[in-house]
Amino acid sequence: MSESAVRLGDAGELLISGVLDYRSGPGLRKQGQALIKSSQAPALVLDCSAVEKSSSVGLALLLAFMRDGQALGKAVSVRALPEDMREIAEVSGVTEIFAHPQ
């Protein structure tokens, strides 16, 4: 498994990768929050295509990143939500929050 990371991609993409769990969550939260604040893009896309595995911590991270972006007036969407995260969202009743128009 690769190291967990969050980095800013092109045009407001927040690229999230690796394993999202209680070990990686706090560091990713701080990194992502700083990247969102530094982004000049009017919209933010949380790209989860490189997430290898996630616990409920990953879902909490996405929700926190969405709140951060919205607080700055940015439209926020999620791309490539992995199946394990989708299942947690369904159980939690928050699936519609992560719907991304294609």
Helices and strands as residue ranges (DSSP letters): E 5-8, G 10-12, E 13-20, H 25-38, E 43-54, H 56-71, E 75-79, H 83-92, G 95-98
